[in-house]
Amino acid sequence: MEEVIVVEYSTSWAHEYEIERMKLEEALLDLSIQIEHIGSTAINGLGAKPVIDIMVGITELSVVKESHKERLLQIGYEYVPKPEFPDRLFFRRGKWRAGTHHLHMYPLGSTAWSNQLLFRNYLREHSQEAQQYYKLKKQLEQCHKYNRAAYTRGKDSYIKQILLKAAASKKVI
């Protein structure tokens, strides 16, 4: 069973993202893409599960061909079908249930794309909210140490609340 571990912020996360960004740009050179560091590891000072979340924006999911999936696999990203998320392609770097990097592909400008940026940017600009989020994650880590799905569900209402606050405070990028 996978253990939920939330650690203090690490300055190495931004560097790890930059290394992966360069690899992804090369692997997806023939696609028009935008790459973003998302999730808690993208927010300075925020503790997180030590998994680097990367978002690649593409014109539409259908532009990603088998050749792209093969190139991503060559740099360590395995395609993981997620039928429950039809508007996203998901790739994992690292072992099953122990990934070190998660790659999410969304259509540029989609609701999911915009919400990821809205959430990240709001927490970057509101450090008190980021610290509240960290406290919640630490509480959920203790309550759901061996149940990642419950840990993730436990964050849902807080994430929705932040998205509402963020949408009220500014326009989506």
LUMKOLBA-100635 format. One line per field, with one value per residue: residue in one letter; y, z, x of N, C-alpha, C, O in turn. Coordinates in nm, 2 decimals. Each point is the difference from the previous one (the first is absolute). Example, Ala and Ser with C-alpha at 12.3 -4.5 7.8 and 13.67 -1.06 7.14 Angstrom:
// residues 2
r [A, S]
n_north [-0.57, 0.11]
n_up [0.78, -0.14]
n_east [1.32, -0.14]
ca_north [0.12, 0.11]
ca_up [0.00, 0.00]
ca_east [-0.09, 0.09]
c_north [0.12, 0.11]
c_up [0.00, 0.08]
c_east [0.09, -0.08]
o_north [0.00, 0.11]
o_up [0.07, 0.01]
o_east [0.10, 0.05]
***
This chain:
// residues 173
r [M, E, E, V, I, V, V, E, Y, S, T, S, W, A, H, E, Y, E, I, E, R, M, K, L, E, E, A, L, L, D, L, S, I, Q, I, E, H, I, G, S, T, A, I, N, G, L, G, A, K, P, V, I, D, I, M, V, G, I, T, E, L, S, V, V, K, E, S, H, K, E, R, L, L, Q, I, G, Y, E, Y, V, P, K, P, E, F, P, D, R, L, F, F, R, R, G, K, W, R, A, G, T, H, H, L, H, M, Y, P, L, G, S, T, A, W, S, N, Q, L, L, F, R, N, Y, L, R, E, H, S, Q, E, A, Q, Q, Y, Y, K, L, K, K, Q, L, E, Q, C, H, K, Y, N, R, A, A, Y, T, R, G, K, D, S, Y, I, K, Q, I, L, L, K, A, A, A, S, K, K, V, I]
n_north [-0.12, 0.09, 0.02, 0.04, 0.08, 0.07, 0.07, -0.01, 0.21, -0.04, 0.08, -0.18, 0.05, 0.18, -0.05, -0.08, 0.16, 0.13, -0.10, 0.00, 0.18, 0.02, -0.10, 0.11, 0.16, -0.08, -0.05, 0.20, -0.07, -0.22, -0.01, 0.03, 0.07, -0.09, 0.11, -0.16, 0.17, -0.22, 0.07, -0.17, -0.18, 0.02, -0.12, 0.19, -0.16, -0.03, -0.01, -0.16, -0.05, -0.15, 0.13, -0.08, 0.19, -0.16, 0.22, -0.17, 0.20, -0.09, -0.02, -0.18, -0.06, 0.09, 0.20, -0.04, 0.03, -0.16, 0.10, 0.09, -0.11, -0.03, 0.16, 0.01, -0.14, 0.09, 0.12, -0.19, 0.09, -0.07, -0.09, 0.18, -0.19, 0.19, -0.22, -0.05, -0.06, 0.00, 0.11, -0.22, 0.13, -0.22, 0.15, -0.21, 0.15, -0.18, -0.05, -0.21, 0.16, 0.00, 0.06, 0.00, -0.14, 0.21, -0.17, 0.22, -0.16, 0.21, -0.04, 0.04, 0.08, -0.19, -0.10, -0.18, 0.01, 0.04, -0.18, -0.12, 0.07, -0.06, -0.22, -0.09, 0.05, -0.13, -0.21, -0.01, 0.01, -0.22, 0.15, 0.19, 0.11, 0.13, 0.20, 0.16, 0.11, 0.16, 0.20, 0.13, 0.13, 0.19, 0.17, 0.13, 0.16, 0.18, 0.17, 0.12, -0.04, -0.10, 0.22, -0.11, -0.21, -0.15, -0.11, -0.16, -0.20, -0.11, -0.08, -0.20, -0.09, -0.12, -0.21, -0.15, -0.08, -0.16, -0.21, -0.10, -0.10, -0.21, -0.17, -0.07, -0.15, -0.20, 0.14, -0.12, -0.13]
n_up [0.00, -0.15, 0.01, 0.15, -0.18, 0.20, -0.20, 0.14, 0.04, -0.21, 0.11, 0.13, 0.16, 0.12, 0.17, 0.19, 0.12, 0.13, 0.19, 0.18, 0.13, 0.12, 0.20, 0.17, 0.10, 0.14, 0.21, 0.10, -0.03, -0.01, 0.21, -0.07, 0.08, 0.15, 0.05, 0.09, 0.11, 0.01, 0.05, 0.14, -0.13, -0.06, 0.18, -0.11, 0.04, -0.21, 0.21, -0.01, -0.13, 0.10, -0.03, -0.13, 0.09, -0.15, -0.03, -0.09, -0.05, 0.00, -0.20, -0.03, 0.12, -0.11, 0.11, 0.18, -0.09, -0.15, -0.20, -0.01, -0.06, -0.22, -0.13, -0.02, -0.14, -0.21, 0.00, -0.08, -0.20, 0.20, -0.20, 0.07, -0.11, -0.11, 0.00, 0.19, -0.12, -0.03, 0.19, 0.03, -0.03, 0.03, 0.10, -0.04, 0.16, -0.11, 0.20, -0.08, -0.05, -0.19, -0.07, -0.18, -0.16, 0.04, -0.14, 0.03, -0.09, -0.03, -0.02, -0.18, 0.19, -0.01, -0.01, -0.12, -0.23, -0.10, -0.03, -0.17, -0.21, -0.07, -0.06, -0.19, -0.18, -0.02, -0.07, -0.22, -0.09, 0.01, 0.04, 0.02, -0.19, -0.08, 0.10, -0.09, -0.19, 0.04, 0.07, -0.16, -0.12, 0.11, -0.03, -0.19, 0.01, 0.13, -0.09, -0.13, 0.22, 0.07, 0.04, -0.15, -0.02, 0.16, -0.03, -0.15, 0.05, 0.11, -0.19, -0.02, 0.20, 0.09, -0.07, 0.07, 0.20, 0.01, -0.05, 0.17, 0.16, -0.04, 0.02, 0.21, 0.04, -0.09, -0.14, -0.10, 0.10]
n_east [0.08, -0.14, 0.22, -0.15, 0.09, -0.04, 0.08, 0.18, -0.07, -0.05, 0.18, 0.03, -0.14, 0.06, 0.14, -0.09, -0.10, 0.13, 0.06, -0.14, 0.01, 0.18, -0.01, -0.10, 0.12, 0.15, -0.05, 0.00, 0.21, -0.05, 0.05, -0.21, 0.20, -0.13, 0.19, -0.12, 0.10, -0.04, -0.21, -0.06, 0.01, -0.22, -0.04, 0.07, 0.15, -0.06, -0.08, 0.16, -0.18, 0.13, -0.18, 0.16, -0.10, -0.04, 0.03, -0.11, 0.09, -0.20, 0.09, 0.13, -0.18, -0.17, 0.03, -0.13, 0.20, -0.07, -0.03, -0.21, -0.18, 0.00, -0.08, -0.22, -0.09, 0.01, -0.18, -0.08, -0.04, -0.05, -0.01, -0.11, -0.03, -0.08, -0.05, 0.11, 0.18, -0.22, -0.02, 0.01, 0.18, -0.02, 0.13, 0.07, 0.05, 0.09, 0.10, -0.05, -0.15, 0.11, -0.21, 0.14, -0.08, -0.08, -0.05, -0.01, -0.12, 0.06, -0.22, 0.13, 0.06, 0.12, -0.20, -0.01, -0.02, -0.19, -0.13, 0.05, -0.06, -0.20, -0.04, 0.06, -0.11, -0.18, 0.02, 0.00, -0.21, -0.05, 0.17, -0.11, -0.04, 0.16, 0.01, -0.13, 0.07, 0.15, -0.08, -0.09, 0.14, 0.06, -0.14, 0.00, 0.16, -0.05, -0.12, 0.13, 0.05, -0.19, -0.03, 0.13, -0.08, 0.05, 0.19, 0.02, -0.07, 0.16, 0.11, -0.10, -0.07, 0.16, 0.03, -0.15, 0.05, 0.16, -0.08, -0.11, 0.11, 0.07, -0.15, -0.02, 0.16, -0.06, 0.10, -0.18, 0.15]
ca_north [0.12, 0.12, 0.09, 0.15, 0.07, 0.14, 0.05, 0.15, 0.05, -0.02, 0.09, -0.08, -0.04, 0.09, -0.04, -0.12, 0.03, 0.06, -0.11, -0.08, 0.09, -0.01, -0.13, -0.01, 0.09, -0.07, -0.12, 0.04, 0.11, 0.02, 0.05, 0.13, -0.03, 0.09, -0.08, 0.07, -0.07, 0.01, -0.08, 0.06, 0.02, 0.12, 0.11, 0.02, 0.00, -0.09, -0.15, -0.08, -0.13, 0.04, -0.04, 0.12, 0.00, 0.08, 0.01, 0.03, 0.04, -0.03, 0.05, -0.10, -0.12, -0.09, 0.02, -0.09, -0.12, -0.11, 0.04, 0.09, -0.09, -0.07, 0.09, 0.02, -0.11, 0.00, 0.09, -0.05, 0.03, -0.11, 0.04, -0.07, 0.03, 0.03, 0.02, 0.09, 0.14, 0.00, 0.13, 0.01, -0.11, -0.01, -0.07, -0.01, -0.04, -0.07, -0.12, 0.00, 0.04, 0.07, 0.09, 0.12, 0.11, -0.02, 0.09, 0.01, 0.07, 0.05, 0.10, 0.14, 0.08, -0.08, 0.03, -0.07, 0.08, 0.13, -0.02, -0.04, 0.13, 0.08, -0.05, 0.02, 0.14, 0.06, -0.04, 0.07, 0.14, 0.01, -0.09, -0.04, -0.10, -0.11, -0.06, -0.07, -0.12, -0.09, -0.06, -0.10, -0.12, -0.07, -0.07, -0.11, -0.10, -0.08, -0.08, -0.09, -0.04, -0.11, 0.00, 0.11, 0.05, 0.08, 0.12, 0.09, 0.04, 0.09, 0.13, 0.05, 0.12, 0.11, 0.04, 0.07, 0.13, 0.08, 0.04, 0.10, 0.12, 0.04, 0.05, 0.12, 0.11, 0.04, -0.07, -0.11, 0.03]
ca_up [0.00, -0.01, 0.12, -0.03, 0.07, -0.03, 0.05, 0.00, -0.13, -0.04, -0.11, -0.12, -0.09, -0.11, -0.09, -0.06, -0.10, -0.11, -0.07, -0.07, -0.10, -0.11, -0.06, -0.07, -0.12, -0.10, -0.03, -0.06, -0.08, -0.12, 0.05, 0.06, 0.14, 0.11, 0.11, 0.13, 0.13, 0.07, 0.12, 0.12, -0.02, -0.08, 0.08, 0.09, 0.14, 0.03, 0.01, -0.09, -0.03, -0.09, -0.14, -0.09, -0.10, -0.12, -0.09, -0.14, -0.07, -0.15, -0.07, 0.03, 0.05, -0.11, -0.07, 0.06, -0.07, 0.06, -0.01, 0.11, 0.12, 0.00, 0.04, 0.15, 0.07, -0.01, 0.10, 0.13, 0.02, -0.04, -0.02, 0.09, -0.04, 0.11, -0.07, 0.08, -0.03, -0.15, -0.06, 0.05, -0.02, 0.12, -0.01, 0.13, 0.00, 0.13, 0.01, 0.03, 0.14, 0.05, -0.10, 0.04, -0.08, -0.07, -0.12, -0.04, -0.13, -0.02, -0.11, 0.05, 0.02, 0.06, 0.14, 0.09, -0.01, 0.06, 0.15, 0.05, 0.01, 0.09, 0.14, 0.02, 0.00, 0.12, 0.12, -0.01, 0.04, 0.13, 0.08, 0.11, -0.05, -0.03, 0.13, 0.05, -0.08, 0.05, 0.12, -0.04, -0.06, 0.11, 0.08, -0.08, 0.00, 0.12, 0.00, -0.11, -0.03, -0.10, -0.09, -0.08, -0.06, 0.10, 0.02, -0.11, 0.01, 0.11, -0.04, -0.11, 0.03, 0.02, -0.13, -0.06, 0.07, -0.05, -0.14, 0.00, 0.04, -0.11, -0.11, 0.04, 0.01, -0.13, -0.12, -0.03, -0.10]
ca_east [-0.08, 0.08, 0.00, -0.01, 0.11, 0.00, 0.12, 0.02, 0.04, 0.14, 0.04, 0.04, -0.12, 0.00, 0.11, -0.04, -0.10, 0.07, 0.07, -0.11, -0.06, 0.09, -0.01, -0.13, 0.00, 0.07, -0.08, -0.12, 0.04, -0.09, -0.13, -0.01, -0.04, 0.03, 0.03, -0.02, 0.02, -0.12, -0.01, 0.06, 0.15, 0.02, -0.04, 0.11, -0.02, -0.11, 0.04, -0.07, 0.06, 0.12, -0.03, 0.00, -0.11, 0.02, -0.12, 0.03, -0.12, 0.00, -0.12, -0.10, 0.06, 0.02, 0.13, 0.10, 0.00, 0.09, 0.14, 0.03, 0.00, 0.13, 0.10, -0.02, 0.04, 0.15, 0.05, -0.05, -0.14, -0.09, -0.14, -0.09, -0.14, -0.09, -0.13, -0.09, 0.04, 0.01, 0.05, 0.14, 0.10, 0.08, 0.13, 0.07, 0.14, 0.03, -0.08, -0.14, -0.02, 0.12, 0.06, 0.07, -0.04, -0.13, -0.02, -0.14, -0.02, -0.13, -0.02, 0.03, -0.12, -0.11, -0.03, 0.10, 0.12, -0.02, -0.01, 0.14, 0.07, -0.07, 0.03, 0.14, 0.03, -0.07, 0.08, 0.13, -0.02, -0.06, 0.07, -0.08, -0.09, 0.09, 0.04, -0.13, 0.00, 0.10, -0.05, -0.10, 0.07, 0.06, -0.10, -0.05, 0.11, -0.01, -0.12, -0.01, 0.14, 0.01, -0.11, 0.02, -0.12, -0.06, 0.08, -0.03, -0.14, 0.00, 0.04, -0.09, -0.08, 0.09, 0.04, -0.11, -0.01, 0.10, -0.03, -0.10, 0.07, 0.09, -0.08, -0.06, 0.10, 0.06, -0.05, 0.09, 0.11]
c_north [0.12, 0.10, 0.14, 0.07, 0.14, 0.06, 0.16, 0.04, -0.02, 0.09, -0.08, -0.03, 0.09, -0.04, -0.13, 0.02, 0.05, -0.10, -0.08, 0.08, -0.01, -0.13, -0.01, 0.09, -0.08, -0.12, 0.03, 0.11, 0.03, 0.05, 0.14, -0.02, 0.12, -0.09, 0.08, -0.10, 0.03, -0.08, 0.07, 0.03, 0.13, 0.12, 0.02, 0.00, -0.10, -0.15, -0.08, -0.14, 0.03, -0.06, 0.13, -0.01, 0.10, -0.01, 0.04, 0.04, -0.02, 0.04, -0.09, -0.13, -0.09, 0.03, -0.08, -0.14, -0.11, 0.04, 0.09, -0.08, -0.08, 0.09, 0.04, -0.12, -0.01, 0.09, -0.03, 0.02, -0.11, 0.06, -0.09, 0.04, 0.03, 0.03, 0.09, 0.15, 0.01, 0.13, 0.02, -0.13, 0.00, -0.09, 0.00, -0.03, -0.06, -0.12, 0.02, 0.03, 0.07, 0.09, 0.12, 0.12, -0.04, 0.10, -0.01, 0.08, 0.04, 0.09, 0.14, 0.08, -0.08, 0.04, -0.06, 0.07, 0.13, -0.01, -0.04, 0.13, 0.09, -0.04, 0.03, 0.15, 0.07, -0.03, 0.07, 0.15, 0.01, -0.10, -0.06, -0.12, -0.13, -0.07, -0.07, -0.14, -0.10, -0.06, -0.11, -0.13, -0.08, -0.08, -0.12, -0.11, -0.09, -0.09, -0.11, -0.04, -0.10, -0.01, 0.13, 0.06, 0.09, 0.13, 0.11, 0.05, 0.10, 0.14, 0.07, 0.13, 0.12, 0.05, 0.08, 0.14, 0.09, 0.05, 0.11, 0.14, 0.06, 0.06, 0.13, 0.12, 0.04, -0.09, -0.12, 0.04, -0.05]
c_up [0.00, 0.12, -0.05, 0.09, -0.06, 0.07, -0.01, -0.15, -0.03, -0.12, -0.12, -0.10, -0.12, -0.10, -0.07, -0.11, -0.12, -0.08, -0.08, -0.11, -0.13, -0.07, -0.07, -0.12, -0.12, -0.05, -0.08, -0.10, -0.12, 0.04, 0.05, 0.14, 0.09, 0.12, 0.13, 0.12, 0.08, 0.13, 0.11, -0.02, -0.08, 0.08, 0.11, 0.15, 0.04, 0.00, -0.09, 0.00, -0.10, -0.14, -0.08, -0.10, -0.11, -0.09, -0.14, -0.06, -0.15, -0.06, 0.02, 0.03, -0.12, -0.08, 0.06, -0.06, 0.07, 0.00, 0.12, 0.13, 0.01, 0.04, 0.14, 0.08, 0.00, 0.11, 0.14, 0.03, -0.06, -0.01, 0.09, -0.04, 0.13, -0.06, 0.08, -0.02, -0.15, -0.06, 0.05, -0.05, 0.12, -0.02, 0.14, -0.02, 0.13, 0.00, 0.03, 0.15, 0.07, -0.10, 0.06, -0.07, -0.07, -0.11, -0.04, -0.13, -0.01, -0.12, 0.06, 0.01, 0.06, 0.14, 0.09, -0.01, 0.08, 0.15, 0.06, 0.02, 0.10, 0.14, 0.04, 0.03, 0.13, 0.12, 0.00, 0.05, 0.14, 0.09, 0.12, -0.04, -0.03, 0.13, 0.05, -0.08, 0.05, 0.13, -0.02, -0.05, 0.11, 0.08, -0.08, -0.01, 0.12, 0.00, -0.11, -0.05, -0.11, -0.09, -0.09, -0.05, 0.10, 0.03, -0.11, 0.01, 0.12, -0.04, -0.09, 0.04, 0.02, -0.14, -0.07, 0.06, -0.05, -0.15, 0.00, 0.04, -0.11, -0.11, 0.03, 0.00, -0.13, -0.11, -0.02, -0.11, -0.14]
c_east [0.09, -0.02, -0.01, 0.10, 0.00, 0.13, 0.01, 0.04, 0.14, 0.03, 0.05, -0.12, 0.00, 0.10, -0.04, -0.10, 0.07, 0.07, -0.10, -0.06, 0.09, -0.01, -0.13, -0.01, 0.07, -0.08, -0.13, 0.02, -0.09, -0.14, 0.01, -0.05, 0.04, 0.02, -0.01, 0.04, -0.13, 0.01, 0.08, 0.15, 0.03, -0.02, 0.11, -0.04, -0.11, 0.05, -0.09, 0.04, 0.11, -0.02, -0.01, -0.12, 0.03, -0.12, 0.05, -0.13, 0.03, -0.13, -0.12, 0.07, 0.04, 0.13, 0.11, -0.01, 0.09, 0.14, 0.04, 0.00, 0.13, 0.11, 0.00, 0.05, 0.15, 0.06, -0.06, -0.14, -0.09, -0.15, -0.09, -0.14, -0.08, -0.14, -0.09, 0.03, 0.02, 0.06, 0.15, 0.08, 0.09, 0.12, 0.06, 0.14, 0.03, -0.09, -0.15, -0.02, 0.12, 0.06, 0.07, -0.05, -0.14, -0.01, -0.14, 0.00, -0.15, -0.01, 0.02, -0.14, -0.12, -0.03, 0.10, 0.14, -0.01, -0.01, 0.13, 0.08, -0.06, 0.03, 0.15, 0.03, -0.06, 0.09, 0.14, -0.01, -0.06, 0.06, -0.07, -0.09, 0.09, 0.03, -0.12, -0.01, 0.10, -0.05, -0.10, 0.06, 0.07, -0.10, -0.05, 0.11, -0.01, -0.13, -0.01, 0.14, 0.02, -0.12, 0.01, -0.12, -0.08, 0.07, -0.03, -0.14, -0.01, 0.03, -0.10, -0.07, 0.09, 0.04, -0.12, -0.02, 0.10, -0.03, -0.11, 0.06, 0.09, -0.08, -0.06, 0.10, 0.07, -0.05, 0.10, 0.09, -0.04]
o_north [0.01, 0.02, 0.04, -0.01, 0.03, -0.02, 0.06, -0.09, 0.01, 0.00, 0.05, -0.03, -0.05, 0.01, -0.02, -0.06, -0.04, 0.00, -0.03, -0.05, -0.01, -0.01, -0.06, -0.05, 0.01, -0.02, -0.07, 0.08, 0.11, 0.02, 0.05, -0.04, 0.09, -0.09, 0.11, -0.12, 0.11, -0.06, 0.11, 0.09, 0.04, 0.11, -0.08, 0.07, -0.03, -0.05, 0.04, -0.04, 0.08, -0.09, 0.09, -0.10, 0.11, -0.10, 0.10, -0.08, 0.03, 0.03, 0.05, -0.03, -0.08, -0.09, -0.02, -0.07, 0.04, -0.03, 0.00, 0.02, -0.02, -0.04, 0.01, 0.02, -0.05, -0.02, 0.08, -0.04, -0.01, 0.06, -0.12, 0.11, -0.08, 0.12, 0.06, 0.08, 0.00, -0.01, 0.11, -0.11, 0.11, -0.11, 0.10, -0.08, 0.06, -0.03, 0.11, -0.07, 0.02, 0.01, 0.05, 0.12, -0.12, 0.12, -0.10, 0.11, -0.08, 0.05, 0.04, -0.01, 0.06, 0.06, 0.06, 0.03, 0.03, 0.08, 0.05, 0.02, 0.07, 0.09, 0.06, 0.03, 0.08, 0.08, 0.03, 0.05, 0.11, -0.12, -0.11, -0.10, -0.11, -0.13, -0.11, -0.10, -0.12, -0.12, -0.10, -0.11, -0.12, -0.11, -0.11, -0.12, -0.12, -0.11, -0.10, 0.00, 0.01, -0.10, 0.11, 0.12, 0.10, 0.10, 0.11, 0.12, 0.10, 0.10, 0.12, 0.09, 0.11, 0.12, 0.10, 0.09, 0.12, 0.11, 0.09, 0.10, 0.12, 0.11, 0.09, 0.11, 0.11, -0.10, 0.01, 0.08, 0.02]
o_up [0.07, 0.04, -0.09, 0.12, -0.11, 0.12, -0.07, -0.07, 0.09, -0.10, -0.11, -0.11, -0.11, -0.12, -0.12, -0.10, -0.12, -0.13, -0.12, -0.11, -0.11, -0.13, -0.11, -0.10, -0.11, -0.12, -0.08, -0.03, -0.04, -0.09, 0.05, 0.02, -0.04, 0.03, 0.01, -0.01, 0.03, 0.03, -0.02, 0.06, 0.00, -0.05, 0.09, 0.04, 0.12, -0.09, -0.03, 0.06, -0.09, -0.04, 0.03, -0.08, 0.03, -0.02, -0.01, -0.01, -0.06, 0.07, 0.03, -0.05, 0.00, -0.08, -0.06, 0.02, 0.10, 0.10, 0.05, 0.08, 0.10, 0.08, 0.07, 0.10, 0.10, 0.04, 0.09, 0.11, -0.12, 0.09, 0.00, 0.04, 0.10, -0.02, -0.06, 0.04, -0.05, -0.11, 0.00, 0.00, 0.03, -0.06, 0.07, -0.08, 0.11, -0.09, 0.05, 0.08, 0.12, -0.01, 0.11, 0.04, -0.04, 0.02, -0.03, -0.01, 0.01, -0.04, 0.11, -0.09, 0.02, 0.07, 0.09, 0.11, 0.08, 0.08, 0.11, 0.11, 0.08, 0.09, 0.10, 0.09, 0.06, 0.08, 0.10, 0.07, 0.05, 0.02, 0.04, 0.07, 0.03, 0.01, 0.07, 0.06, 0.00, 0.02, 0.06, 0.04, -0.01, 0.05, 0.06, -0.01, -0.01, 0.04, 0.02, -0.12, -0.08, -0.06, 0.04, -0.02, -0.03, 0.03, 0.03, -0.02, -0.01, 0.08, -0.03, -0.08, -0.04, -0.02, -0.06, -0.07, -0.03, -0.03, -0.08, -0.05, -0.03, -0.06, -0.08, -0.01, -0.01, 0.02, 0.04, -0.09, -0.09]
o_east [0.10, -0.11, 0.07, 0.00, 0.02, 0.01, -0.08, 0.05, 0.09, -0.08, 0.00, 0.02, -0.03, -0.02, 0.03, 0.01, -0.03, 0.00, 0.03, -0.03, -0.05, 0.00, -0.01, -0.06, -0.04, -0.01, -0.05, -0.09, -0.01, -0.08, 0.10, -0.11, 0.07, -0.08, 0.06, -0.04, -0.03, 0.10, 0.06, 0.06, 0.12, 0.01, 0.01, -0.09, -0.01, 0.06, -0.12, 0.10, -0.02, 0.08, -0.08, 0.01, 0.03, -0.06, 0.07, -0.10, 0.10, -0.09, -0.11, 0.11, 0.10, 0.04, 0.10, -0.10, 0.06, 0.08, 0.11, 0.09, 0.05, 0.09, 0.10, 0.06, 0.06, 0.11, 0.01, -0.04, -0.01, -0.05, 0.02, -0.04, 0.00, -0.03, -0.09, -0.07, 0.11, 0.04, 0.05, -0.06, 0.05, -0.02, 0.00, 0.04, -0.04, -0.08, -0.03, 0.06, -0.01, 0.12, -0.04, 0.02, -0.01, 0.02, -0.06, 0.05, -0.08, 0.11, -0.05, -0.08, -0.10, 0.09, 0.05, 0.06, 0.09, 0.06, 0.03, 0.06, 0.07, 0.03, 0.03, 0.07, 0.06, 0.02, 0.05, 0.09, 0.00, -0.05, 0.02, -0.02, -0.04, 0.01, 0.01, -0.04, -0.03, 0.02, 0.00, -0.04, 0.00, 0.02, -0.02, -0.04, 0.02, 0.01, -0.06, 0.03, 0.10, -0.03, -0.06, -0.02, -0.06, -0.06, -0.03, -0.03, -0.08, -0.03, 0.00, 0.00, -0.04, 0.01, 0.03, -0.03, -0.03, 0.03, 0.01, -0.03, 0.00, 0.04, -0.02, -0.03, 0.05, -0.07, 0.12, -0.03, 0.07]
***
